[in-house]
Amino acid sequence: MSSLRILGLSYLATASLFTLAIFFSDHASLRMVTNEAAQLVAGQFQSRVMAPVLLFVRLEDEKILDPQVSVPLAAPGPDDARLLAHAAVPPIAARKVVAPDLAPAEPTIIMPDLPDLPDVPDAGQGYGGTASPPPPKFSKPDTFSALMPPDIQPDSALGAAERKAVTAQLTQNLAPAMLKNFDLFLYVSKARTGPLAQRLYVFKKDSSGALVMAYDWAASTGREQYEISPVGVHARTDTPAGFYELDPERMYSAYHSHAWDQSMPYAMFFNWEDHGDQTGLAIHAAVGDDISKLGSRASAGCVHISPAHAQLLFNMIRADYRGKAPRFVYDQASQTMSNHGDMMRDAHGNLVMADGYRVLVDIENFSGADRLAALN
């Protein structure tokens, strides 16, 4: 028996009792059931109880009220023309997030990247397997001038007035402690134009301690603009003016800049820390097309000279100018070494000395025009 039949019979019994209760309550005053009263009860029972129940049973037998309705579905065949609901979702390609290519407000690096190669001259091999014999040793710097081949003799076209102007300018720049504690001075003019611009001047001291120009060579300093290196590094191609010492731990007869993808033969890096970074500023030989650009601003910030002059200077410094030299003041707060010529002193006022090279580099935006005009 289905649940609906059970429910219907339960309804029938309940309705019967309910109808009789109503009837007797309506005819409570009757003391006996007469034929007329019996017929009344039967009629009310038929209309109020039996008619709804019979209708319910008929509907249930005919499955009209059956809630379980099933529709047979067959799997679609090859010839079935039905369109199945579907959604075609194209594949979504992975997206690569790229940082925006925005130029920084300030330069992020100073010229070539920091060296990561071992010092190769002592091993007899240069970068890429090129032979690089160790530099010769001489007792006096003057020995180099006597043995220097004709093809690297000084290329100076300066007259007496020009040589005097450069010597006077450098002498004016040097404090007495500088002149006393360094033996070789490399003066670089970074001016774009002028009679004495874009040259490197090499000075020694005579027996009296006065400066004497030994060589002056065409040079190239930085292009002085924002650029993007071949590896995508934003940089300011400046050659900062100031005083610098050479880093005794970063002297390479052969070196390759990864940031600029360029060879740097006979590289002599400066010992200058700027805001926590040991910078890549150096003096080295020009290569390729940069050789023909000597005498103009053409570098990424380093000081370029000809390959022959770079080799001469490199060997001369390594052979004859090693020794203790003053240290420049270091600002712990900014993690920057002074390039203004301020030298470090101990509690007694004595200069703090350290092993290195007794070579001082002075870079200045010096065209020479004003100095020559004053001399004339």
C-alpha positions in Angstrom: 0.0 0.0 0.0 1.4 3.3 -1.0 2.0 6.1 1.4 -0.8 8.2 -0.2 -3.3 5.4 0.3 -2.4 5.2 4.0 -2.7 9.0 4.2 -6.1 8.9 2.6 -7.5 6.2 4.9 -6.2 8.1 7.9 -8.0 11.2 6.6 -11.2 9.1 6.1 -11.2 7.9 9.7 -10.5 11.3 11.1 -13.1 13.0 9.0 -15.7 10.4 9.9 -15.2 11.0 13.6 -15.1 14.7 13.1 -18.4 14.6 11.1 -20.2 12.5 13.7 -19.0 14.8 16.4 -20.4 17.8 14.6 -23.7 16.1 13.9 -24.3 15.0 17.4 -23.3 18.3 18.7 -25.8 19.9 16.4 -28.6 17.5 17.4 -27.8 17.1 21.0 -31.4 17.8 21.9 -32.5 14.7 20.1 -33.1 11.8 22.5 -33.4 9.2 19.9 -32.3 8.8 16.3 -35.2 8.9 13.9 -35.2 7.7 10.4 -35.1 11.4 9.3 -32.1 12.0 11.4 -30.4 8.9 10.1 -30.9 10.0 6.5 -29.5 13.4 7.4 -26.4 11.8 8.9 -25.8 9.6 5.9 -26.2 12.5 3.5 -23.7 14.6 5.4 -21.3 11.7 5.7 -21.5 11.1 1.9 -20.9 14.7 0.9 -18.4 15.7 3.5 -16.3 12.5 3.9 -16.8 9.9 1.2 -16.9 12.2 -1.8 -13.4 13.7 -1.2 -11.9 10.4 -0.2 -13.2 8.6 -3.4 -11.9 11.5 -5.5 -8.5 11.2 -3.8 -8.3 7.4 -4.3 -9.3 7.7 -8.0 -6.6 10.3 -8.6 -4.1 8.2 -6.8 -5.0 5.1 -8.8 -4.6 6.9 -12.0 -1.1 8.1 -10.9 -2.2 11.7 -11.3 -0.8 12.5 -7.8 2.2 10.2 -8.0 5.2 12.6 -7.4 7.7 10.1 -8.8 7.9 11.0 -12.5 10.7 9.5 -14.6 11.6 10.4 -18.2 13.8 7.8 -20.0 16.8 9.3 -21.7 19.1 7.5 -24.0 22.7 8.5 -24.7 23.0 10.5 -28.0 24.0 8.4 -31.0 26.1 9.3 -34.0 23.0 10.4 -36.0 21.3 12.2 -33.1 20.5 15.8 -34.2 20.0 17.0 -30.6 22.2 19.9 -29.6 23.7 19.4 -26.2 24.3 22.3 -23.9 27.9 23.1 -23.7 30.3 26.0 -23.2 33.5 26.2 -25.2 36.2 27.8 -23.0 39.4 28.7 -24.9 42.6 28.0 -23.1 44.0 30.9 -21.2 47.6 31.6 -21.8 49.9 32.3 -18.9 50.7 36.0 -18.4 54.2 37.1 -17.6 54.3 40.0 -15.2 56.9 42.5 -16.2 58.1 45.4 -14.0 57.3 48.8 -15.6 60.3 50.2 -17.5 60.6 53.4 -15.7 63.8 55.5 -15.5 64.7 56.2 -11.9 65.0 59.7 -10.7 68.6 59.1 -9.6 71.2 56.9 -11.2 71.2 53.3 -10.0 74.8 52.5 -10.7 78.0 54.3 -11.6 79.4 52.8 -14.8 80.7 49.3 -15.2 79.7 46.6 -12.8 81.9 45.4 -10.0 84.6 42.9 -10.9 83.9 39.3 -10.2 87.0 37.8 -11.8 90.3 36.8 -10.1 93.4 38.9 -10.6 94.8 37.2 -13.7 98.2 38.8 -14.4 100.0 36.7 -11.8 98.6 33.5 -13.4 100.0 34.5 -16.8 96.6 34.4 -18.4 94.3 37.2 -19.2 90.5 37.2 -19.6 89.5 34.6 -22.3 92.9 32.9 -22.2 94.9 35.7 -23.7 98.5 35.7 -22.5 99.3 38.4 -20.0 102.8 38.4 -18.5 103.3 40.0 -15.2 104.6 43.6 -15.2 108.3 44.1 -15.0 109.9 45.4 -11.8 112.0 48.5 -11.8 113.6 50.4 -9.0 112.7 53.9 -10.3 109.8 55.2 -12.2 112.1 57.0 -14.6 113.3 53.7 -15.9 110.0 53.4 -17.8 110.7 56.5 -19.9 114.1 55.2 -20.9 112.7 51.8 -22.0 109.4 53.0 -23.5 109.1 52.0 -27.2 108.8 54.9 -29.7 105.1 54.1 -30.5 104.0 55.0 -27.0 106.1 58.1 -26.5 104.0 61.0 -25.1 101.6 62.3 -27.8 101.5 65.8 -26.4 100.8 68.7 -28.7 100.8 71.1 -25.8 102.9 74.2 -25.9 104.7 75.7 -22.9 101.8 77.8 -22.0 99.4 74.9 -21.9 101.7 72.7 -19.9 102.2 75.6 -17.4 98.4 76.1 -17.2 97.7 72.4 -16.3 100.5 72.3 -13.8 99.3 75.4 -12.1 95.7 74.1 -11.9 96.7 70.8 -10.3 99.1 72.4 -7.9 96.3 74.8 -6.8 94.0 71.8 -6.2 96.3 69.8 -4.0 96.5 70.3 -0.2 100.0 70.1 1.3 99.3 66.7 2.9 98.3 65.3 -0.6 101.4 66.6 -2.2 103.5 65.1 0.6 102.0 61.7 0.8 101.4 60.8 -2.8 104.1 60.3 -5.5 102.2 60.0 -8.7 99.3 62.3 -9.8 96.8 61.6 -12.5 94.9 64.7 -13.5 91.9 64.2 -15.7 90.0 66.9 -17.5 86.3 65.9 -18.0 85.3 69.1 -19.7 83.4 68.6 -23.0 85.3 71.2 -24.9 88.3 73.5 -24.4 92.0 73.6 -25.3 92.9 71.3 -22.4 89.7 69.2 -22.2 89.4 65.4 -22.4 93.0 64.5 -21.6 94.8 62.6 -18.8 97.9 64.3 -17.5 100.5 62.3 -15.6 102.6 64.2 -13.0 105.6 63.0 -10.9 107.6 64.9 -8.3 111.1 66.2 -8.9 113.8 66.1 -6.3 112.4 69.3 -4.7 108.9 67.9 -4.5 107.5 70.1 -7.2 105.2 68.7 -9.8 106.6 67.8 -13.2 104.4 66.7 -16.2 105.6 63.3 -17.4 102.9 62.5 -20.0 99.6 63.9 -21.3 97.4 61.7 -23.4 94.0 62.0 -25.1 91.2 60.5 -23.0 87.5 60.0 -22.9 85.3 60.5 -19.9 81.6 59.8 -19.4 78.8 60.8 -21.8 77.0 62.5 -18.9 73.5 61.3 -19.7 70.9 58.6 -18.6 71.2 55.4 -20.6 70.2 51.8 -20.6 73.1 49.3 -20.7 73.1 46.3 -23.1 71.7 44.1 -20.2 68.9 46.6 -19.4 70.4 48.4 -16.4 69.5 52.1 -16.0 72.6 54.1 -15.4 73.9 57.7 -15.4 77.0 57.7 -17.6 78.8 60.3 -15.5 82.5 60.6 -14.5 82.1 62.2 -11.1 84.6 65.0 -10.3 86.8 64.5 -7.2 89.8 62.9 -5.7 90.3 59.1 -5.8 92.8 56.5 -4.8 93.3 53.2 -6.7 92.0 50.0 -5.2 94.9 47.6 -4.7 92.6 44.6 -4.8 91.1 45.5 -8.2 93.9 45.9 -10.7 93.2 43.7 -13.8 95.3 43.5 -17.0 92.2 42.0 -18.6 88.7 42.5 -17.4 85.2 42.3 -19.0 82.3 44.5 -18.0 79.1 42.5 -17.8 76.8 45.5 -17.4 78.2 47.1 -20.5 79.3 44.0 -22.3 82.7 45.6 -23.0 86.3 44.7 -22.5 88.3 46.8 -20.1 92.0 46.0 -20.6 94.4 47.2 -18.0 91.6 48.3 -15.6 92.6 50.2 -12.5 89.4 50.6 -10.3 89.0 53.4 -7.9 88.8 52.7 -4.2 85.6 54.7 -3.7 82.5 53.5 -1.9 79.3 55.5 -2.6 76.2 54.8 -0.4 77.3 51.3 0.5 78.4 50.3 -3.0 82.0 49.9 -4.2 81.7 51.7 -7.5 82.9 50.5 -10.9 84.7 53.7 -11.8 88.1 52.9 -13.4 90.9 54.0 -15.7 91.4 51.5 -18.6 92.2 51.1 -22.2 89.7 52.0 -24.9 88.7 49.2 -27.3 87.1 49.0 -30.7 85.4 52.2 -32.0 86.1 53.9 -28.7 89.8 54.3 -29.6 88.9 56.7 -32.4 86.7 58.7 -30.0 89.6 59.5 -27.6 89.6 63.3 -27.0 85.8 63.4 -26.6 83.1 62.3 -24.1 82.5 58.7 -25.1 82.6 56.3 -22.2 80.0 54.9 -19.8 81.8 56.8 -17.0 85.3 55.3 -16.8 88.4 57.2 -18.0 89.5 55.7 -21.4 93.0 56.1 -22.8 94.7 54.3 -25.7 95.7 50.7 -25.2 99.5 51.4 -25.4 99.2 54.2 -22.8 97.0 52.1 -20.5 99.5 49.3 -20.5 102.3 51.7 -19.8 100.5 53.3 -16.9 99.3 50.0 -15.5 102.7 48.4 -15.4 104.4 51.6 -14.1 102.0 51.9 -11.2 102.1 48.2 -10.3 105.9 48.1 -10.4 106.9 51.3 -8.7 104.1 53.0 -6.7 103.0 50.4 -4.2 103.2 51.7 -0.6 101.3 53.2 2.3 98.9 56.0 1.4 96.5 58.1 3.4 92.9 57.0 3.6 90.0 59.3 2.8 87.3 60.1 5.4 84.4 57.6 5.5 80.9 58.7 6.5 79.3 55.8 8.4 75.9 57.3 8.2 75.8 57.4 4.4 78.4 54.7 3.9 80.2 57.0 1.5 83.9 57.6 1.2 84.8 61.3 0.7 86.0 62.3 -2.8 86.5 65.9 -1.8 90.1 65.3 -0.5 89.2 65.0 3.2 91.7 62.6 4.8 91.2 60.4 7.8 93.1 61.2 11.0 93.5 59.4 14.3 92.9 60.8 17.8 96.3 62.5 17.8 95.7 64.2 14.5 98.0 61.9 12.5 96.9 60.7 9.0 95.5 57.1 8.9 97.7 55.2 6.4 96.9 51.9 4.6 98.7 49.7 2.1 97.8 50.6 -1.4 99.3 52.7 -4.2 100.7 56.1 -3.6 98.8 57.4 -6.6 96.2 60.2 -6.5 93.6 60.7 -9.2 92.1 64.2 -9.6 89.1 64.5 -12.0 87.9 68.1 -12.7 85.7 69.8 -15.2 88.6 71.9 -16.5 88.6 73.3 -20.0 91.8 75.3 -19.6 90.4 78.5 -21.3 90.3 80.6 -18.1 93.7 79.4 -16.9 95.3 80.2 -20.3 93.7 83.6 -20.4 95.0 84.4 -16.9 98.6 83.4 -18.0 98.4 85.5 -21.1 
